[in-house]
């Protein structure tokens, strides 16, 4: 039987209201992340937390040593849960994330977190490329408005566009379905 695991990407203080890089819908998304974490813990499944830390003192957010870079209180790692600190968009790049997943025997990976169009996108694609069966809890992710070539794109549309594209790399499902089917005792 393939082992399931949960990957929580960058649910950090700077993404919440009052932070330096506020995301649209982060409170609701993080509530769903917390539900996923609780379900994984109850089922005895491994939870892997990713924390993005920027080394540059003038970084726009997640600056090393700041409260904004800390993982939000709603989703703090429990004792024994893996914490992977990254310095790039992709949680696998320059980290031991894959080694930790493999050591835990994870084959099926549930992904959630922020930002939909950056770090969640990169982690989902990389996990699929590494051969993991990926489920993306689409309502446990958040993003923000974007702009390209003078065209403003709402966070809702950014999120929808990236979820549509990630359907080629992952099974997309709402939190309640992920809990009922993937993050249960097996």
C-alpha positions as CSV (number, residue, x, y, z in Angstrom):
1,X,0.0,0.0,0.0
2,X,1.3,3.4,-0.9
3,X,1.8,5.8,2.0
4,X,0.1,9.2,2.0
5,X,1.7,12.4,3.2
6,X,0.8,16.1,3.5
7,X,3.0,18.9,2.2
8,X,2.2,22.4,3.7
9,X,3.9,25.1,1.7
10,X,4.8,28.5,3.1
11,X,1.8,29.3,5.4
12,X,3.8,32.1,7.0
13,X,2.9,35.3,8.8
14,X,3.8,37.8,6.0
15,X,0.9,36.3,3.9
16,X,-1.7,37.2,6.4
17,X,-3.5,40.5,6.9
18,X,-1.0,42.9,8.4
19,X,1.9,41.1,6.8
20,X,4.3,42.4,4.2
21,X,2.8,40.4,1.3
22,X,-0.9,39.8,2.1
23,X,-2.7,37.2,0.0
24,X,-6.4,37.2,-0.9
25,X,-8.3,34.6,1.1
26,X,-5.3,33.5,3.2
27,X,-7.4,33.2,6.4
28,X,-9.9,30.8,4.8
29,X,-7.2,28.9,3.0
30,X,-5.2,28.5,6.2
31,X,-8.3,27.3,8.1
32,X,-8.5,24.5,5.5
33,X,-4.7,23.8,5.8
34,X,-5.3,23.4,9.6
35,X,-8.1,20.9,8.9
36,X,-5.8,18.9,6.6
37,X,-3.0,18.9,9.2
38,X,-5.4,17.7,11.9
39,X,-6.7,14.9,9.6
40,X,-3.2,13.8,8.7
41,X,-2.2,13.8,12.3
42,X,-5.3,11.8,13.4
43,X,-4.6,9.3,10.7
44,X,-0.9,8.9,11.7
45,X,0.3,10.3,8.4
46,X,3.5,12.3,8.0
47,X,3.2,16.1,7.7
48,X,6.0,18.1,6.0
49,X,6.2,21.8,6.6
50,X,8.0,24.1,4.2
51,X,9.2,27.5,5.3
52,X,10.5,30.0,2.8
53,X,13.3,32.2,4.2
54,X,14.9,35.0,2.2
55,X,18.5,35.8,3.2
56,X,18.6,39.3,1.8
57,X,17.9,42.1,4.3
58,X,15.9,44.1,1.7
59,X,13.7,41.1,0.6
60,X,10.0,42.1,0.1
61,X,8.8,39.4,2.6
62,X,9.9,36.3,4.6
63,X,13.1,38.1,5.6
64,X,15.3,36.0,7.8
65,X,14.8,36.6,11.5
66,X,11.5,38.4,11.2
67,X,8.1,37.5,12.6
68,X,6.8,37.6,9.0
69,X,9.0,34.7,8.0
70,X,7.7,32.5,10.8
71,X,5.1,29.7,10.2
72,X,1.6,31.0,11.2
73,X,0.3,29.8,14.6
74,X,-2.6,28.0,13.0
75,X,-0.4,25.5,11.3
76,X,2.8,25.3,13.4
77,X,4.7,22.0,13.1
78,X,4.2,19.5,15.9
79,X,7.1,17.7,17.6
80,X,8.5,15.2,15.2
81,X,7.1,16.7,12.0
82,X,9.5,17.6,9.3
83,X,10.4,21.2,8.6
84,X,12.2,22.1,5.4
85,X,13.6,25.6,5.1
86,X,14.0,26.7,1.5
87,X,15.5,29.7,-0.2
88,X,14.0,29.2,-3.7
89,X,10.4,29.1,-5.1
90,X,10.6,25.3,-5.5
91,X,10.5,23.4,-2.2
92,X,12.6,20.6,-3.7
93,X,15.4,22.8,-5.1
94,X,18.4,22.9,-2.8
95,X,16.6,21.1,0.1
96,X,16.3,17.6,1.5
97,X,12.5,17.5,0.9
98,X,12.6,14.6,-1.5
99,X,14.9,12.6,0.8
100,X,12.5,13.2,3.7
101,X,9.5,12.1,1.7
102,X,11.3,9.0,0.5
103,X,12.6,8.1,4.0
104,X,9.0,8.3,5.2
105,X,7.8,6.0,2.3
106,X,5.5,8.7,0.8
107,X,4.1,7.9,-2.6
108,X,0.9,9.9,-2.5
109,X,1.4,13.6,-1.6
110,X,-1.3,16.1,-0.7
111,X,-0.2,19.7,-1.4
112,X,-1.6,22.9,0.1
113,X,-0.4,26.4,1.0
114,X,0.7,29.5,-0.7
115,X,1.1,31.1,-3.2
116,X,-1.0,29.2,-5.7
117,X,0.9,30.7,-8.7
118,X,4.4,30.4,-7.3
119,X,5.5,28.0,-4.6
120,X,2.4,25.7,-4.7
121,X,2.7,25.5,-8.5
122,X,6.5,24.7,-8.3
123,X,6.1,22.1,-5.5
124,X,3.2,20.4,-7.3
125,X,4.9,20.2,-10.6
126,X,8.2,19.0,-9.1
127,X,6.5,16.4,-7.0
128,X,4.8,15.0,-10.1
129,X,8.0,15.1,-12.0
130,X,9.6,13.0,-9.2
131,X,6.9,10.4,-9.6
132,X,4.7,11.2,-6.6
133,X,0.9,10.9,-7.1
134,X,-0.2,14.4,-6.2
135,X,-3.5,15.6,-4.8
136,X,-3.8,19.4,-4.6
137,X,-6.3,20.7,-2.0
138,X,-7.3,23.7,-4.1
139,X,-9.3,25.5,-1.4
140,X,-6.4,25.2,1.0
141,X,-4.3,27.5,-1.2
142,X,-4.2,31.3,-1.6
143,X,-2.6,33.9,-3.9
144,X,-2.8,37.6,-4.7
145,X,-3.6,39.9,-7.6
146,X,-1.0,39.9,-10.4
147,X,-0.2,42.1,-13.4
148,X,1.3,41.3,-16.8
149,X,1.9,43.8,-19.6
150,X,-0.5,46.3,-18.1
151,X,-3.3,43.7,-17.6
152,X,-4.4,43.4,-14.0
153,X,-5.5,39.9,-13.0
154,X,-7.5,39.3,-9.8
155,X,-6.3,36.8,-7.2
156,X,-9.5,34.7,-8.0
157,X,-8.5,34.5,-11.7
158,X,-4.8,33.9,-10.9
159,X,-5.8,31.0,-8.6
160,X,-8.3,29.6,-11.1
161,X,-5.8,29.7,-14.0
162,X,-3.1,27.9,-12.0
163,X,-5.5,25.3,-10.7
164,X,-6.6,24.7,-14.2
165,X,-3.1,24.2,-15.4
166,X,-2.1,22.0,-12.4
167,X,-4.9,19.6,-13.2
168,X,-2.3,18.0,-15.6
169,X,0.0,17.3,-12.7
170,X,-2.3,16.6,-9.8
171,X,-5.8,15.5,-8.8
172,X,-7.6,18.7,-7.7
173,X,-10.0,18.4,-4.8
174,X,-11.6,20.5,-2.0
175,X,-10.3,20.0,1.5
176,X,-13.4,18.0,2.6
177,X,-12.9,15.5,-0.2
178,X,-9.1,15.2,0.5
179,X,-9.8,14.4,4.1
180,X,-12.5,11.9,3.3
181,X,-10.5,10.0,0.7
182,X,-6.7,10.6,1.1
183,X,-6.0,11.7,4.7
184,X,-7.7,9.0,6.6
185,X,-6.6,6.0,8.5
186,X,-6.0,3.2,6.1
